[in-house]
Amino acid sequence: MTRSEIDKIFRDEAGRALATLIRLVGDFDLAEDALQDAFAVALERWAGSEVPGNPRAWLVNVAKHKAIDRIRRQAVFRGKQQALVHELELNALGPDELPATLDDDMLRLIFTCCHPAFAPEVQVALTLRTVCGLTTAQVARAFLVGEEAMAQRLLRAKQKIRLAGIPYEVPERDALAPRLDGVLAVIYLVFTEGYVATEGADLMRPDLAAEAIRLGRLLDRLMPDRAGIKGLLALMLLHDARRAGRETPAGDIVLLEEQDRSLWDRAQIDEGLRLVDDALRVPGRPQPYVVQAAIAALHARAASFEETDWPQIAGLYEVLLRINPSPVIELNHAAAVSMVDGPARALDLVDAITARGGLRGYELLPAVRADLLRRLGRTEQAREAYRAATESTQLEPLRRLYARRMREME
């Protein structure tokens, strides 16, 4: 087995393995260090041989023993009896016990990240770092702050978990509701990283998308008849259903208007559409995830790109702007308006967003603007915008898409 193949397995399994290790050792930093130790062992043992049947359980078991070694050293140098007690508790967990506990650990980790003691931006940063597996530098770039500042923010959050004794658990039913908005936001964040990766050679990380959908299903069972949960689950299912049509075998992006809709997962679309209907029937004010799912449903129901109900999509974005205003939704609304009123009207909206500065540093802003300029025939300005979009992204498939667009204009 090659290094790149081992790297991919580790990337796919690291999030859930880390979640289990945090439950076992009760410490974020110790769990992360132990997992890195296990990966180093995997590089040595898996090279030139077959990977274990359950690589995640293997990584957890090896990392668990590496954590025990670290705890022993701490006990020797610091004389902490509690560390020895902790070691004995870890040793009491046999390898046969791991597979039964793996599936719930990610949800526990997300609820820990979304504890009310943390500000929303800290909840998001912790999730990106621990659940999505982004580096500190990548998380810092997402927040438009320096790497050192983000490292300190994450360090303080982990210390708060340890010193305040924040439990690593899914809270009791009556304590679920106060954390629900944060939990839904970070699950969607996990899905988004799986749907369009932050950087790298691959457009998608299907492992993260599948994990987010699994967590959405689990939440729906924990808290039935919640419109927001059903809406988020529907939204993820409907987007993920298009996965097979979103890239070529070579890994290049296939835009929505060019996708072969026969490749879309119809069973997943049917499930998503049922969930949208269920969510819309729940009494109460419209929920943002439900409105977004309704937009995704219109795309899924359309037999072709040309037959998409763009006026209704633009109208739903207007509803979304009223109940959950944000510059990103404004940008999506502008893209929908371009399909109804034309690119010139949409460009006015995008330029207004740019002038207000709400999306400064948002990598898709120059890409949307470039597409509108291209459609208007303003070639040189479009090239300039595509160059700006290329500089702003670390994702190779997007860079290739922008290069292709510039070649087409020539």
C-alpha positions in Angstrom: 0.0 0.0 0.0 1.4 3.4 -1.0 1.7 6.5 1.2 -1.0 8.3 -0.6 -3.4 5.4 -0.1 -2.6 5.3 3.6 -3.1 9.1 3.8 -6.5 8.8 2.2 -7.6 6.1 4.7 -6.4 8.2 7.6 -8.2 11.3 6.2 -11.4 9.3 5.9 -11.2 7.7 9.3 -9.5 10.3 11.4 -12.6 12.3 12.4 -14.5 9.4 13.9 -11.4 7.8 15.3 -10.6 11.0 17.1 -14.1 11.4 18.4 -13.8 7.9 20.0 -10.4 8.7 21.4 -11.6 11.9 23.0 -14.3 9.9 24.8 -11.8 7.3 26.0 -9.0 9.7 27.2 -11.1 12.7 28.1 -8.7 15.2 26.6 -8.6 16.7 23.1 -4.8 17.2 22.9 -3.9 13.8 24.3 -6.3 12.2 21.8 -4.9 14.1 18.8 -1.3 13.3 19.8 -2.2 9.6 20.3 -3.9 9.4 16.9 -0.9 10.9 15.2 1.3 8.3 17.0 -1.1 5.6 15.6 -0.8 7.0 12.1 3.0 6.8 12.3 2.7 3.2 13.3 0.2 2.6 10.4 2.7 4.1 7.9 5.3 1.6 9.0 3.1 -1.5 9.3 0.7 -1.0 6.4 3.3 -0.2 3.8 3.6 -3.1 1.5 0.9 -5.1 3.2 -2.9 -5.2 3.4 -4.8 -2.8 5.5 -6.8 -4.2 8.5 -10.5 -5.0 7.8 -11.6 -2.2 10.1 -8.8 0.4 9.9 -10.7 2.9 12.2 -10.9 0.3 15.0 -7.2 -0.5 14.4 -6.2 3.1 14.7 -8.3 3.6 17.8 -6.8 0.6 19.5 -3.2 1.5 18.7 -3.9 5.2 19.6 -5.4 4.0 22.9 -2.2 2.2 23.9 -0.1 5.2 22.8 -2.3 7.4 25.0 -1.7 5.0 27.9 2.1 5.3 27.3 1.8 9.1 27.4 -0.3 8.9 30.6 2.3 6.6 32.2 5.0 9.2 31.4 2.8 12.0 32.9 2.3 9.9 36.0 6.1 9.4 36.4 7.0 13.0 35.9 4.1 14.6 37.6 3.1 12.0 40.2 -0.6 12.2 39.4 -2.5 9.3 40.8 -5.5 10.3 38.8 -3.6 9.6 35.6 -2.9 6.0 36.8 -6.6 5.6 37.5 -7.3 6.9 34.1 -4.9 4.3 32.6 -6.6 1.5 34.4 -10.0 2.6 33.0 -8.6 2.7 29.5 -7.1 -0.8 29.9 -10.5 -2.1 31.0 -11.8 -1.3 27.5 -11.0 -4.2 25.2 -10.8 -4.1 21.4 -14.0 -6.0 21.0 -15.9 -3.2 22.7 -14.8 -0.5 20.2 -17.0 -1.3 17.1 -20.2 -1.0 19.2 -19.3 2.4 20.5 -17.8 4.1 17.4 -21.0 5.3 15.8 -22.2 7.6 18.6 -18.9 9.3 19.4 -19.1 11.9 16.6 -22.4 13.2 17.9 -21.0 13.4 21.4 -18.0 15.4 20.1 -20.3 17.8 18.2 -22.4 18.4 21.3 -19.2 19.1 23.3 -18.1 21.6 20.6 -21.5 23.2 20.8 -21.6 23.7 24.5 -23.4 26.9 25.5 -20.2 28.0 27.3 -18.6 28.7 23.8 -19.4 31.6 21.5 -20.7 30.5 18.1 -17.4 31.2 16.3 -15.6 29.0 18.8 -18.1 26.2 18.3 -17.5 26.4 14.5 -13.7 26.6 14.9 -13.6 23.6 17.2 -15.8 21.6 14.8 -13.6 22.5 11.8 -10.5 21.4 13.6 -11.7 18.3 15.4 -14.6 16.9 13.3 -13.6 18.0 9.8 -9.9 17.5 10.4 -8.9 20.9 9.0 -5.5 22.2 10.1 -5.2 25.2 12.3 -4.0 27.2 9.3 -7.1 26.2 7.3 -9.4 27.1 10.1 -7.7 30.4 10.5 -8.1 31.1 6.8 -11.8 30.4 7.1 -12.2 33.0 9.8 -9.8 35.5 8.1 -7.5 35.6 11.2 -3.8 34.7 11.7 -2.8 31.1 12.4 -1.3 32.0 15.8 -4.5 33.8 16.9 -6.6 30.8 15.9 -4.2 28.4 17.6 -4.6 30.4 20.8 -8.4 30.4 20.4 -8.5 26.7 20.0 -6.2 26.1 22.9 -8.3 28.2 25.2 -11.4 26.3 24.2 -9.8 22.9 24.9 -8.6 24.2 28.2 -12.1 25.3 29.1 -13.5 21.9 28.3 -10.9 20.3 30.6 -10.9 22.8 33.5 -14.7 23.4 33.5 -15.4 19.7 33.3 -17.6 20.0 30.3 -19.0 16.5 29.8 -18.3 14.6 26.6 -21.9 13.4 26.0 -25.2 13.9 24.3 -27.2 15.8 26.9 -30.5 14.7 28.4 -33.6 15.4 26.2 -34.5 18.6 28.1 -31.0 20.0 27.5 -30.9 19.2 23.8 -33.0 22.2 22.6 -30.6 25.0 23.8 -27.8 23.5 21.8 -29.8 22.5 18.8 -29.1 25.5 16.6 -25.4 25.2 17.1 -25.4 21.4 16.5 -27.4 21.8 13.3 -24.9 24.5 12.1 -21.9 22.4 12.7 -23.4 19.3 11.2 -24.1 21.4 8.1 -20.5 22.6 8.3 -19.3 19.0 8.3 -21.5 18.3 5.2 -20.3 21.4 3.4 -16.7 20.4 3.8 -17.6 17.0 2.4 -19.6 18.6 -0.5 -16.9 21.1 -1.5 -13.6 20.6 0.2 -11.7 23.7 1.6 -8.5 22.8 -0.3 -6.6 20.0 -2.0 -6.8 17.9 -5.1 -10.3 16.4 -4.6 -13.5 18.4 -5.0 -15.4 16.3 -2.5 -14.9 14.3 0.7 -17.8 11.8 0.6 -16.8 10.4 4.0 -17.7 13.7 5.7 -20.9 14.1 3.7 -22.0 10.6 4.7 -21.1 11.2 8.3 -23.1 14.5 8.4 -26.1 12.7 6.9 -25.8 9.9 9.4 -25.7 12.4 12.3 -28.7 14.1 10.8 -30.7 10.9 10.8 -29.6 10.2 14.4 -30.7 13.7 15.5 -34.1 13.2 13.7 -34.6 10.0 15.8 -33.5 11.8 19.0 -35.8 14.8 18.4 -38.6 13.8 16.0 -41.0 16.4 14.5 -38.4 19.2 14.5 -38.7 21.1 11.3 -35.2 22.3 11.4 -33.7 18.8 11.7 -35.9 17.4 8.9 -35.1 20.4 6.8 -31.3 20.0 7.2 -31.4 16.3 6.6 -33.5 16.8 3.5 -31.1 19.5 2.3 -28.0 17.3 2.7 -29.7 14.3 1.1 -30.8 16.3 -2.0 -27.4 17.9 -2.5 -25.5 14.7 -1.9 -27.8 12.9 -4.4 -26.1 14.8 -7.2 -22.6 13.6 -6.2 -22.1 11.1 -9.1 -22.8 13.8 -11.7 -20.7 16.6 -10.1 -17.3 15.6 -11.4 -15.6 13.8 -14.3 -13.6 10.6 -13.9 -10.5 12.8 -14.0 -11.8 14.9 -11.0 -12.9 18.0 -12.9 -16.0 19.9 -11.9 -19.2 19.4 -13.9 -21.5 22.4 -13.4 -25.2 22.0 -12.7 -26.3 23.0 -16.2 -24.0 20.3 -17.7 -24.7 17.4 -15.3 -26.2 14.1 -16.5 -29.3 13.9 -14.3 -29.6 10.2 -14.9 -26.6 9.8 -12.6 -28.4 11.4 -9.6 -29.5 9.1 -6.8 -33.2 9.0 -7.2 -33.9 7.0 -4.0 -32.0 9.6 -2.0 -33.9 12.4 -3.8 -37.2 10.7 -3.0 -36.3 10.5 0.6 -35.2 14.1 0.6 -38.5 15.2 -1.0 -40.5 13.3 1.6 -38.6 15.0 4.4 -39.2 18.5 2.8 -42.9 17.8 2.8 -42.8 16.6 6.4 -40.9 19.7 7.5 -43.3 22.0 5.7 -46.2 20.5 7.6 -44.6 21.2 11.0 -46.5 24.2 12.6 -44.5 27.4 13.3 -42.5 30.0 11.4 -40.5 29.0 8.4 -37.1 27.5 9.3 -34.0 28.4 7.3 -32.9 24.9 6.6 -36.5 24.0 5.4 -36.5 26.9 2.9 -33.0 25.9 1.6 -34.3 22.3 1.3 -37.3 23.5 -0.7 -34.9 25.3 -3.1 -32.8 22.1 -3.4 -36.1 20.2 -4.0 -36.9 22.4 -7.0 -33.6 21.6 -8.6 -34.1 17.9 -7.9 -37.6 17.9 -9.4 -36.6 19.7 -12.6 -36.1 17.3 -15.6 -33.4 19.6 -17.0 -31.5 22.8 -16.1 -33.7 24.7 -18.6 -36.9 23.5 -16.9 -35.8 24.6 -13.5 -38.4 26.9 -11.8 -36.0 29.8 -11.3 -38.7 32.4 -10.4 -39.8 30.3 -7.5 -36.2 29.7 -6.5 -35.5 33.4 -6.5 -38.7 33.9 -4.4 -37.6 31.4 -1.9 -34.2 33.1 -1.5 -36.1 36.3 -0.8 -38.0 34.5 2.0 -34.7 33.2 3.3 -33.3 36.7 3.3 -36.2 37.9 5.5 -35.9 35.1 8.1 -32.1 34.6 8.1 -30.3 37.5 6.3 -26.7 37.0 5.4 -24.3 38.2 2.6 -23.9 34.6 1.4 -27.6 34.2 0.9 -27.7 37.5 -0.9 -25.0 36.2 -3.2 -27.0 33.0 -3.9 -30.1 35.1 -4.4 -28.2 37.2 -7.0 -27.2 34.0 -8.9 -30.9 33.0 -9.0 -32.0 36.5 -10.1 -29.5 36.2 -13.0 -31.6 33.2 -14.3 -34.8 35.3 -14.1 -33.9 38.9 -14.9 -30.6 38.4 -16.6 -26.9 38.8 -15.6 -26.9 42.6 -15.7 -29.5 42.9 -12.9 -27.6 40.2 -10.9 -24.3 42.0 -11.4 -25.8 45.2 -9.8 -26.8 43.1 -6.8 -23.3 41.5 -6.5 -21.6 44.9 -6.8 -23.8 46.2 -4.0 -22.8 43.2 -1.8 -19.1 43.9 -2.7 -19.4 47.6 -1.8 -20.8 46.8 1.6 -17.8 44.6 2.3 -19.8 41.8 4.0 -18.1 39.1 1.8 -14.6 40.5 1.8 -12.3 37.4 1.5 -15.1 35.1 0.6 -13.6 33.0 -2.2 -16.8 32.4 -4.3 -17.6 36.1 -4.6 -15.1 36.8 -7.5 -16.2 33.5 -9.1 -19.9 34.5 -9.2 -18.9 38.0 -10.5 -16.7 36.5 -13.2 -19.5 34.2 -14.4 -21.9 37.2 -14.7 -19.3 39.3 -16.6 -18.6 36.4 -18.9 -22.3 36.0 -19.7 -22.5 39.8 -20.4 -19.6 39.5 -22.9 -17.3 41.7 -20.8 -14.4 39.4 -21.4 -11.4 41.3 -20.0 -13.2 42.1 -16.8 -14.3 38.5 -16.5 -10.7 37.3 -16.9 -9.6 39.6 -14.2 -12.4 38.3 -11.9 -11.5 34.7 -12.7 -7.8 35.4 -11.9 -9.0 36.8 -8.5 -11.1 33.7 -7.9 -8.1 31.5 -8.8 -5.9 33.3 -6.2 -8.6 33.1 -3.5 -9.1 29.3 -3.6 -6.9 26.4 -2.5 -9.0 23.8 -4.2 -7.4 22.4 -7.4 -10.7 21.4 -9.2 -12.0 25.0 -8.9 -8.7 26.4 -10.2 -9.0 24.1 -13.2 -12.6 25.2 -13.8 -11.6 28.9 -13.8 -8.7 28.2 -16.1 -11.1 26.4 -18.5 -13.5 29.3 -18.5 -10.6 31.7 -19.4 -9.6 29.4 -22.2 -13.1 29.3 -23.5 -13.3 33.1 -23.6 -10.2 33.1 -25.8 
